[in-house]
Amino acid sequence: MPASHILLLPDLDRTQRLAAEAAKTAVAGDCFLLEGPVGAGKTAFSRAFVQAALGRAEDVPSPTFTLVQTYETPTFEIWHCDLYRLTSADELIELGLEDAFTSAVTLIEWPDRLGDMAPTNAQRLSFEVVDEDVRRLSIHGDARWAKRGATA
């Protein structure tokens, strides 16, 4: 049974705390599909998630031009992907994303580019800009996310 929640994120600090909470429960094979317009908070969430999983401050640039940035934590690898510039599904195969879906934690910005490659067990986070600082976040995932208390 799908689980859905809507949260109001009044500031960047709340987004960062939410990402840190998600990182605490993450395990290899988890996939977060991050949707929303430019500036909605996808990269801010990813940056905070990576830093929390690493347990330290780390430069976490947007992978807009590289498509993928990877980070090694003590328990799993994180793949932070920005698929905005993706031009074909063949590029996904070249990146090795299918393997990462099972062996790493994946944070996917612009997941619409995945087409039918999107994992069915992913948690979908849809960011919406309410005003300059405030975001509305819709979270959708299957029952396993709710059981773990991961974000949803």
Secondary structure, 3 states (H helix, E strand, C coil): CCEEEEEEECCHHHHHHHHHHHHHHCCCCCEEEEECCCCCCHHHHHHHHHHHHHCCCCCCCCCCCCCEEEEECCCCEEEEEECCCCCCHHHHHHHCHHHHHHHEEEEEECHHHHHHHCCCCCEEEEEEECCCCCEEEEEEECHHHHHHCCCC
